[in-house]
Amino acid sequence: LVFIPPVYNRVFMLVKEKESRIKESMRMMGMRDSAYWLSWYVYYTIISSVIVLLAWLVLTINAMKNSDSVLVLIFMLFYA
């Protein structure tokens, strides 16, 4: 449930971008497609990493007494 709002926000922002045609105007100014999509990827990777770290911290303090917390963190990062 923690990952539903960022996914909703991603879809909303992509649809909003399609309506405003920001990508096309950036291409006219000389920006490559790879730089545009890399910026989206980096932005949402940072947001997902913060969410994962907060959720992992809460789980480590409250719920995971007998499990390896590093493995759980790696699993959560791959899931995000």
Jmol script that loads the backbone (N, CA, C; Angstrom):
load data "model"
ATOM      1  N   LEU A   1       0.810  -1.205   0.000  1.00  0.00           N
ATOM      2  CA  LEU A   1       0.000   0.000   0.000  1.00  0.00           C
ATOM      3  C   LEU A   1       0.854   1.270   0.000  1.00  0.00           C
ATOM      4  N   VAL A   2       2.070   1.133   0.468  1.00  0.00           N
ATOM      5  CA  VAL A   2       2.951   2.302   0.534  1.00  0.00           C
ATOM      6  C   VAL A   2       3.331   2.777  -0.863  1.00  0.00           C
ATOM      7  N   PHE A   3       3.388   1.875  -1.831  1.00  0.00           N
ATOM      8  CA  PHE A   3       3.840   2.227  -3.167  1.00  0.00           C
ATOM      9  C   PHE A   3       2.722   2.680  -4.097  1.00  0.00           C
ATOM     10  N   ILE A   4       1.475   2.657  -3.671  1.00  0.00           N
ATOM     11  CA  ILE A   4       0.373   3.060  -4.544  1.00  0.00           C
ATOM     12  C   ILE A   4       0.404   4.564  -4.845  1.00  0.00           C
ATOM     13  N   PRO A   5       0.589   5.473  -3.861  1.00  0.00           N
ATOM     14  CA  PRO A   5       0.605   6.902  -4.215  1.00  0.00           C
ATOM     15  C   PRO A   5       1.706   7.315  -5.196  1.00  0.00           C
ATOM     16  N   PRO A   6       2.938   6.812  -5.083  1.00  0.00           N
ATOM     17  CA  PRO A   6       3.932   7.198  -6.093  1.00  0.00           C
ATOM     18  C   PRO A   6       3.595   6.700  -7.498  1.00  0.00           C
ATOM     19  N   VAL A   7       3.017   5.505  -7.593  1.00  0.00           N
ATOM     20  CA  VAL A   7       2.632   4.995  -8.908  1.00  0.00           C
ATOM     21  C   VAL A   7       1.512   5.842  -9.490  1.00  0.00           C
ATOM     22  N   TYR A   8       0.545   6.186  -8.674  1.00  0.00           N
ATOM     23  CA  TYR A   8      -0.540   7.070  -9.119  1.00  0.00           C
ATOM     24  C   TYR A   8       0.032   8.404  -9.576  1.00  0.00           C
ATOM     25  N   ASN A   9       0.960   8.958  -8.812  1.00  0.00           N
ATOM     26  CA  ASN A   9       1.559  10.240  -9.164  1.00  0.00           C
ATOM     27  C   ASN A   9       2.335  10.138 -10.470  1.00  0.00           C
ATOM     28  N   ARG A  10       3.053   9.044 -10.686  1.00  0.00           N
ATOM     29  CA  ARG A  10       3.788   8.836 -11.933  1.00  0.00           C
ATOM     30  C   ARG A  10       2.863   8.849 -13.134  1.00  0.00           C
ATOM     31  N   VAL A  11       1.797   8.089 -13.046  1.00  0.00           N
ATOM     32  CA  VAL A  11       0.849   8.009 -14.154  1.00  0.00           C
ATOM     33  C   VAL A  11       0.198   9.370 -14.393  1.00  0.00           C
ATOM     34  N   PHE A  12      -0.187  10.046 -13.322  1.00  0.00           N
ATOM     35  CA  PHE A  12      -0.810  11.365 -13.440  1.00  0.00           C
ATOM     36  C   PHE A  12       0.128  12.359 -14.113  1.00  0.00           C
ATOM     37  N   MET A  13       1.402  12.359 -13.703  1.00  0.00           N
ATOM     38  CA  MET A  13       2.357  13.308 -14.278  1.00  0.00           C
ATOM     39  C   MET A  13       2.677  12.983 -15.733  1.00  0.00           C
ATOM     40  N   LEU A  14       2.729  11.706 -16.092  1.00  0.00           N
ATOM     41  CA  LEU A  14       2.962  11.341 -17.486  1.00  0.00           C
ATOM     42  C   LEU A  14       1.797  11.766 -18.379  1.00  0.00           C
ATOM     43  N   VAL A  15       0.578  11.593 -17.905  1.00  0.00           N
ATOM     44  CA  VAL A  15      -0.583  12.027 -18.677  1.00  0.00           C
ATOM     45  C   VAL A  15      -0.600  13.548 -18.794  1.00  0.00           C
ATOM     46  N   LYS A  16      -0.269  14.227 -17.710  1.00  0.00           N
ATOM     47  CA  LYS A  16      -0.206  15.692 -17.731  1.00  0.00           C
ATOM     48  C   LYS A  16       0.872  16.173 -18.705  1.00  0.00           C
ATOM     49  N   GLU A  17       1.990  15.459 -18.751  1.00  0.00           N
ATOM     50  CA  GLU A  17       3.063  15.808 -19.679  1.00  0.00           C
ATOM     51  C   GLU A  17       2.613  15.610 -21.113  1.00  0.00           C
ATOM     52  N   LYS A  18       1.861  14.551 -21.375  1.00  0.00           N
ATOM     53  CA  LYS A  18       1.357  14.312 -22.728  1.00  0.00           C
ATOM     54  C   LYS A  18       0.409  15.424 -23.157  1.00  0.00           C
ATOM     55  N   GLU A  19      -0.391  15.935 -22.221  1.00  0.00           N
ATOM     56  CA  GLU A  19      -1.318  17.015 -22.551  1.00  0.00           C
ATOM     57  C   GLU A  19      -0.590  18.323 -22.824  1.00  0.00           C
ATOM     58  N   SER A  20       0.433  18.620 -22.034  1.00  0.00           N
ATOM     59  CA  SER A  20       1.135  19.895 -22.184  1.00  0.00           C
ATOM     60  C   SER A  20       2.269  19.845 -23.202  1.00  0.00           C
ATOM     61  N   ARG A  21       2.619  18.657 -23.665  1.00  0.00           N
ATOM     62  CA  ARG A  21       3.654  18.448 -24.688  1.00  0.00           C
ATOM     63  C   ARG A  21       5.008  19.028 -24.290  1.00  0.00           C
ATOM     64  N   ILE A  22       5.384  18.822 -23.046  1.00  0.00           N
ATOM     65  CA  ILE A  22       6.675  19.300 -22.560  1.00  0.00           C
ATOM     66  C   ILE A  22       7.809  18.580 -23.261  1.00  0.00           C
ATOM     67  N   LYS A  23       7.647  17.282 -23.488  1.00  0.00           N
ATOM     68  CA  LYS A  23       8.712  16.499 -24.116  1.00  0.00           C
ATOM     69  C   LYS A  23       9.017  17.020 -25.522  1.00  0.00           C
ATOM     70  N   GLU A  24       7.981  17.343 -26.277  1.00  0.00           N
ATOM     71  CA  GLU A  24       8.201  17.839 -27.635  1.00  0.00           C
ATOM     72  C   GLU A  24       8.897  19.195 -27.628  1.00  0.00           C
ATOM     73  N   SER A  25       8.521  20.059 -26.694  1.00  0.00           N
ATOM     74  CA  SER A  25       9.187  21.365 -26.632  1.00  0.00           C
ATOM     75  C   SER A  25      10.647  21.226 -26.189  1.00  0.00           C
ATOM     76  N   MET A  26      10.929  20.280 -25.304  1.00  0.00           N
ATOM     77  CA  MET A  26      12.320  20.038 -24.916  1.00  0.00           C
ATOM     78  C   MET A  26      13.129  19.477 -26.083  1.00  0.00           C
ATOM     79  N   ARG A  27      12.507  18.624 -26.890  1.00  0.00           N
ATOM     80  CA  ARG A  27      13.202  18.098 -28.069  1.00  0.00           C
ATOM     81  C   ARG A  27      13.508  19.207 -29.063  1.00  0.00           C
ATOM     82  N   MET A  28      12.605  20.176 -29.201  1.00  0.00           N
ATOM     83  CA  MET A  28      12.861  21.297 -30.108  1.00  0.00           C
ATOM     84  C   MET A  28      14.021  22.162 -29.621  1.00  0.00           C
ATOM     85  N   MET A  29      14.228  22.193 -28.304  1.00  0.00           N
ATOM     86  CA  MET A  29      15.337  22.965 -27.747  1.00  0.00           C
ATOM     87  C   MET A  29      16.647  22.186 -27.745  1.00  0.00           C
ATOM     88  N   GLY A  30      16.621  20.912 -28.160  1.00  0.00           N
ATOM     89  CA  GLY A  30      17.844  20.151 -28.293  1.00  0.00           C
ATOM     90  C   GLY A  30      18.073  19.080 -27.252  1.00  0.00           C
ATOM     91  N   MET A  31      17.117  18.841 -26.401  1.00  0.00           N
ATOM     92  CA  MET A  31      17.280  17.806 -25.379  1.00  0.00           C
ATOM     93  C   MET A  31      17.030  16.433 -25.988  1.00  0.00           C
ATOM     94  N   ARG A  32      17.886  15.480 -25.665  1.00  0.00           N
ATOM     95  CA  ARG A  32      17.710  14.119 -26.176  1.00  0.00           C
ATOM     96  C   ARG A  32      16.670  13.377 -25.356  1.00  0.00           C
ATOM     97  N   ASP A  33      16.061  12.383 -25.988  1.00  0.00           N
ATOM     98  CA  ASP A  33      15.040  11.583 -25.299  1.00  0.00           C
ATOM     99  C   ASP A  33      15.625  10.825 -24.115  1.00  0.00           C
ATOM    100  N   SER A  34      16.860  10.366 -24.257  1.00  0.00           N
ATOM    101  CA  SER A  34      17.470   9.610 -23.168  1.00  0.00           C
ATOM    102  C   SER A  34      17.641  10.474 -21.918  1.00  0.00           C
ATOM    103  N   ALA A  35      18.003  11.730 -22.081  1.00  0.00           N
ATOM    104  CA  ALA A  35      18.142  12.628 -20.929  1.00  0.00           C
ATOM    105  C   ALA A  35      16.796  12.904 -20.285  1.00  0.00           C
ATOM    106  N   TYR A  36      15.762  13.024 -21.078  1.00  0.00           N
ATOM    107  CA  TYR A  36      14.420  13.275 -20.558  1.00  0.00           C
ATOM    108  C   TYR A  36      13.941  12.099 -19.713  1.00  0.00           C
ATOM    109  N   TRP A  37      14.044  10.880 -20.267  1.00  0.00           N
ATOM    110  CA  TRP A  37      13.563   9.712 -19.537  1.00  0.00           C
ATOM    111  C   TRP A  37      14.460   9.368 -18.361  1.00  0.00           C
ATOM    112  N   LEU A  38      15.743   9.657 -18.459  1.00  0.00           N
ATOM    113  CA  LEU A  38      16.646   9.440 -17.329  1.00  0.00           C
ATOM    114  C   LEU A  38      16.286  10.350 -16.158  1.00  0.00           C
ATOM    115  N   SER A  39      15.850  11.574 -16.458  1.00  0.00           N
ATOM    116  CA  SER A  39      15.437  12.478 -15.380  1.00  0.00           C
ATOM    117  C   SER A  39      14.206  11.943 -14.651  1.00  0.00           C
ATOM    118  N   TRP A  40      13.239  11.378 -15.383  1.00  0.00           N
ATOM    119  CA  TRP A  40      12.074  10.759 -14.753  1.00  0.00           C
ATOM    120  C   TRP A  40      12.497   9.578 -13.885  1.00  0.00           C
ATOM    121  N   TYR A  41      13.393   8.755 -14.418  1.00  0.00           N
ATOM    122  CA  TYR A  41      13.848   7.576 -13.690  1.00  0.00           C
ATOM    123  C   TYR A  41      14.569   7.969 -12.401  1.00  0.00           C
ATOM    124  N   VAL A  42      15.469   8.925 -12.458  1.00  0.00           N
ATOM    125  CA  VAL A  42      16.227   9.343 -11.275  1.00  0.00           C
ATOM    126  C   VAL A  42      15.296   9.960 -10.234  1.00  0.00           C
ATOM    127  N   TYR A  43      14.368  10.792 -10.680  1.00  0.00           N
ATOM    128  CA  TYR A  43      13.440  11.452  -9.759  1.00  0.00           C
ATOM    129  C   TYR A  43      12.613  10.425  -8.978  1.00  0.00           C
ATOM    130  N   TYR A  44      12.026   9.473  -9.674  1.00  0.00           N
ATOM    131  CA  TYR A  44      11.178   8.501  -8.988  1.00  0.00           C
ATOM    132  C   TYR A  44      11.973   7.425  -8.266  1.00  0.00           C
ATOM    133  N   THR A  45      13.213   7.201  -8.647  1.00  0.00           N
ATOM    134  CA  THR A  45      14.070   6.295  -7.889  1.00  0.00           C
ATOM    135  C   THR A  45      14.391   6.897  -6.527  1.00  0.00           C
ATOM    136  N   ILE A  46      14.650   8.185  -6.500  1.00  0.00           N
ATOM    137  CA  ILE A  46      14.916   8.859  -5.224  1.00  0.00           C
ATOM    138  C   ILE A  46      13.684   8.807  -4.325  1.00  0.00           C
ATOM    139  N   ILE A  47      12.521   9.089  -4.894  1.00  0.00           N
ATOM    140  CA  ILE A  47      11.286   9.058  -4.095  1.00  0.00           C
ATOM    141  C   ILE A  47      11.024   7.642  -3.565  1.00  0.00           C
ATOM    142  N   SER A  48      11.163   6.638  -4.425  1.00  0.00           N
ATOM    143  CA  SER A  48      10.935   5.259  -3.990  1.00  0.00           C
ATOM    144  C   SER A  48      11.950   4.828  -2.936  1.00  0.00           C
ATOM    145  N   SER A  49      13.182   5.276  -3.068  1.00  0.00           N
ATOM    146  CA  SER A  49      14.209   4.919  -2.080  1.00  0.00           C
ATOM    147  C   SER A  49      13.902   5.509  -0.714  1.00  0.00           C
ATOM    148  N   VAL A  50      13.419   6.729  -0.689  1.00  0.00           N
ATOM    149  CA  VAL A  50      13.053   7.343   0.592  1.00  0.00           C
ATOM    150  C   VAL A  50      11.899   6.586   1.233  1.00  0.00           C
ATOM    151  N   ILE A  51      10.897   6.222   0.441  1.00  0.00           N
ATOM    152  CA  ILE A  51       9.755   5.463   0.961  1.00  0.00           C
ATOM    153  C   ILE A  51      10.215   4.109   1.494  1.00  0.00           C
ATOM    154  N   VAL A  52      11.095   3.443   0.754  1.00  0.00           N
ATOM    155  CA  VAL A  52      11.608   2.142   1.185  1.00  0.00           C
ATOM    156  C   VAL A  52      12.386   2.279   2.484  1.00  0.00           C
ATOM    157  N   LEU A  53      13.234   3.273   2.584  1.00  0.00           N
ATOM    158  CA  LEU A  53      14.020   3.437   3.811  1.00  0.00           C
ATOM    159  C   LEU A  53      13.137   3.711   5.021  1.00  0.00           C
ATOM    160  N   LEU A  54      12.100   4.522   4.846  1.00  0.00           N
ATOM    161  CA  LEU A  54      11.189   4.784   5.963  1.00  0.00           C
ATOM    162  C   LEU A  54      10.409   3.528   6.355  1.00  0.00           C
ATOM    163  N   ALA A  55       9.901   2.805   5.359  1.00  0.00           N
ATOM    164  CA  ALA A  55       9.161   1.575   5.656  1.00  0.00           C
ATOM    165  C   ALA A  55      10.067   0.534   6.287  1.00  0.00           C
ATOM    166  N   TRP A  56      11.301   0.424   5.799  1.00  0.00           N
ATOM    167  CA  TRP A  56      12.257  -0.533   6.355  1.00  0.00           C
ATOM    168  C   TRP A  56      12.601  -0.173   7.798  1.00  0.00           C
ATOM    169  N   LEU A  57      12.757   1.117   8.076  1.00  0.00           N
ATOM    170  CA  LEU A  57      13.056   1.549   9.435  1.00  0.00           C
ATOM    171  C   LEU A  57      11.917   1.190  10.382  1.00  0.00           C
ATOM    172  N   VAL A  58      10.688   1.429   9.958  1.00  0.00           N
ATOM    173  CA  VAL A  58       9.533   1.082  10.795  1.00  0.00           C
ATOM    174  C   VAL A  58       9.469  -0.424  11.011  1.00  0.00           C
ATOM    175  N   LEU A  59       9.685  -1.194   9.949  1.00  0.00           N
ATOM    176  CA  LEU A  59       9.657  -2.652  10.094  1.00  0.00           C
ATOM    177  C   LEU A  59      10.793  -3.158  10.976  1.00  0.00           C
ATOM    178  N   THR A  60      11.961  -2.561  10.846  1.00  0.00           N
ATOM    179  CA  THR A  60      13.103  -2.996  11.654  1.00  0.00           C
ATOM    180  C   THR A  60      12.855  -2.740  13.136  1.00  0.00           C
ATOM    181  N   ILE A  61      12.277  -1.618  13.447  1.00  0.00           N
ATOM    182  CA  ILE A  61      12.030  -1.272  14.854  1.00  0.00           C
ATOM    183  C   ILE A  61      10.900  -2.111  15.442  1.00  0.00           C
ATOM    184  N   ASN A  62       9.836  -2.313  14.673  1.00  0.00           N
ATOM    185  CA  ASN A  62       8.628  -2.920  15.241  1.00  0.00           C
ATOM    186  C   ASN A  62       8.424  -4.392  14.930  1.00  0.00           C
ATOM    187  N   ALA A  63       8.764  -4.848  13.740  1.00  0.00           N
ATOM    188  CA  ALA A  63       8.291  -6.167  13.326  1.00  0.00           C
ATOM    189  C   ALA A  63       9.377  -7.204  13.093  1.00  0.00           C
ATOM    190  N   MET A  64      10.539  -6.823  12.673  1.00  0.00           N
ATOM    191  CA  MET A  64      11.554  -7.808  12.263  1.00  0.00           C
ATOM    192  C   MET A  64      12.573  -8.033  13.372  1.00  0.00           C
ATOM    193  N   LYS A  65      12.264  -8.932  14.230  1.00  0.00           N
ATOM    194  CA  LYS A  65      13.186  -9.245  15.313  1.00  0.00           C
ATOM    195  C   LYS A  65      14.126 -10.392  14.949  1.00  0.00           C
ATOM    196  N   ASN A  66      13.615 -11.389  14.197  1.00  0.00           N
ATOM    197  CA  ASN A  66      14.395 -12.588  13.909  1.00  0.00           C
ATOM    198  C   ASN A  66      14.810 -12.714  12.441  1.00  0.00           C
ATOM    199  N   SER A  67      14.728 -11.654  11.670  1.00  0.00           N
ATOM    200  CA  SER A  67      15.110 -11.756  10.255  1.00  0.00           C
ATOM    201  C   SER A  67      16.271 -10.805   9.966  1.00  0.00           C
ATOM    202  N   ASP A  68      16.966 -11.087   8.886  1.00  0.00           N
ATOM    203  CA  ASP A  68      18.110 -10.274   8.497  1.00  0.00           C
ATOM    204  C   ASP A  68      17.597  -8.984   7.863  1.00  0.00           C
ATOM    205  N   SER A  69      17.823  -7.876   8.509  1.00  0.00           N
ATOM    206  CA  SER A  69      17.260  -6.607   8.048  1.00  0.00           C
ATOM    207  C   SER A  69      17.888  -6.126   6.749  1.00  0.00           C
ATOM    208  N   VAL A  70      19.131  -6.480   6.478  1.00  0.00           N
ATOM    209  CA  VAL A  70      19.772  -6.065   5.230  1.00  0.00           C
ATOM    210  C   VAL A  70      19.128  -6.773   4.036  1.00  0.00           C
ATOM    211  N   LEU A  71      18.821  -8.048   4.188  1.00  0.00           N
ATOM    212  CA  LEU A  71      18.157  -8.775   3.112  1.00  0.00           C
ATOM    213  C   LEU A  71      16.757  -8.226   2.858  1.00  0.00           C
ATOM    214  N   VAL A  72      16.062  -7.860   3.898  1.00  0.00           N
ATOM    215  CA  VAL A  72      14.741  -7.272   3.738  1.00  0.00           C
ATOM    216  C   VAL A  72      14.845  -5.924   3.027  1.00  0.00           C
ATOM    217  N   LEU A  73      15.845  -5.130   3.366  1.00  0.00           N
ATOM    218  CA  LEU A  73      16.057  -3.843   2.699  1.00  0.00           C
ATOM    219  C   LEU A  73      16.346  -4.041   1.218  1.00  0.00           C
ATOM    220  N   ILE A  74      17.200  -4.998   0.880  1.00  0.00           N
ATOM    221  CA  ILE A  74      17.520  -5.264  -0.523  1.00  0.00           C
ATOM    222  C   ILE A  74      16.275  -5.734  -1.274  1.00  0.00           C
ATOM    223  N   PHE A  75      15.492  -6.610  -0.659  1.00  0.00           N
ATOM    224  CA  PHE A  75      14.253  -7.076  -1.281  1.00  0.00           C
ATOM    225  C   PHE A  75      13.293  -5.911  -1.526  1.00  0.00           C
ATOM    226  N   MET A  76      13.149  -5.034  -0.558  1.00  0.00           N
ATOM    227  CA  MET A  76      12.253  -3.888  -0.714  1.00  0.00           C
ATOM    228  C   MET A  76      12.760  -2.924  -1.782  1.00  0.00           C
ATOM    229  N   LEU A  77      14.048  -2.728  -1.880  1.00  0.00           N
ATOM    230  CA  LEU A  77      14.582  -1.850  -2.910  1.00  0.00           C
ATOM    231  C   LEU A  77      14.343  -2.425  -4.302  1.00  0.00           C
ATOM    232  N   PHE A  78      14.497  -3.745  -4.448  1.00  0.00           N
ATOM    233  CA  PHE A  78      14.205  -4.360  -5.744  1.00  0.00           C
ATOM    234  C   PHE A  78      12.740  -4.285  -6.079  1.00  0.00           C
ATOM    235  N   TYR A  79      11.876  -4.381  -5.084  1.00  0.00           N
ATOM    236  CA  TYR A  79      10.439  -4.293  -5.319  1.00  0.00           C
ATOM    237  C   TYR A  79      10.029  -2.892  -5.752  1.00  0.00           C
ATOM    238  N   ALA A  80      10.663  -1.895  -5.168  1.00  0.00           N
ATOM    239  CA  ALA A  80      10.301  -0.504  -5.485  1.00  0.00           C
ATOM    240  C   ALA A  80      10.743  -0.162  -6.876  1.00  0.00           C
TER     241      ALA A  80
END
end "model"
wireframe off; spacefill off
backbone 0.3
color backbone group
